[in-house]
């Protein structure tokens, strides 16, 4: 986890306590500046990610996800005005969809460039808003 968080040190970080006062345009993290370091980390550590996918209890995948959900994802979605029911479905769609794309990328030995993958993920999340 330390190596993972180190990838984002150069970016402006937001703590859970700051979410309520941060402008919503600063709460969008499906951008190249956040996705590229994440995808670089995945590519560099694809063997570990295979373990995380096939044996989530070994790397406590669910525990880490639940912490991010509670601290970041949920309060950010609330800031965008989504209701409880919408949040649970939207987050499931975003996170499971992105996870599926990344797993497929890993299975292909991360053959595509991280920039290409970042563009693809952005397009998938924001569907008709951006050209592919």
Secondary structure, 3 states (H helix, E strand, C coil): CHHHHHCCCCCCCCCHHHHHHCCHHHHCCCCHHHHHHHHHHHHHCHHHHHHHHHCCCCCCHHHHHHHHHHHHHHHHHHHCCCCHHHHHHHHHHHHHHHHHHHHHHHHCCCCCCHHHHHHHHHHHHCHHHCCC
